[in-house]
Amino acid sequence: MMLAEEVNELWKWPNFFILAGLLGYLIKKHGAPLLAARSQQIREGLEAGEKAKAEAEVRSAAVQARIANLDRVVAELRVAAHADLEKEADRIRRDADHEISRIEQHTAMEIVSIGKQTRLELRHYAAKLAMDLAEQKVRAGMSPAVQATLLNNFSSDIAGYALGNSAPGGSQHV
């Protein structure tokens, strides 16, 4: 029985080499394209990563440039805002000056009007005082004899008018 064991032992190594060769052939036939495809995918992934990195660096540079210009832009905005503020302040001053001028003119007209009204009232008051004073003087100078003479003259003037005679002063009524 030894012979079977020796034959078995003799075929172990050639069977191993045949199996290893067959496996090597299959791996080369099917594994090489698979490994090549995977290698290509990895290469494309790396290239896409490098491209994305380059784009990110360009974007980063643009952002850095914007940040660097941000101080200048803020300064320009401040200057523009200050100029707008000055324009608005000038407009408000002009409007206030115009309104003050209008109020001054209105006040002057009011003062003139009040002055005229006051002078008119003063004249009326002075005329009333003069009339009262004249009445007092006439009453003080009126005696019963003067009153009777005035009444007789008045009555004769009225009678002359009623009869159509001449009016006092020599004119005739028609």
Secondary structure by P-SEA (a helix, b strand, c coil): caaaaaaaaaaaaaaaaaaaaaaaaaaaacaaaaaaaaaaaaaaaaaaaaaaaaaaaaaaaaaaaaaaaaaaaaaaaaaaaaaaaaaaaaaaaaaaaaaaaaaaaaaaaaaaaaaaaaaaaaaaaaaaaaaaaaaaaaaaaccaaaaaaaaaaaaaaaaaaaaccccccccccc
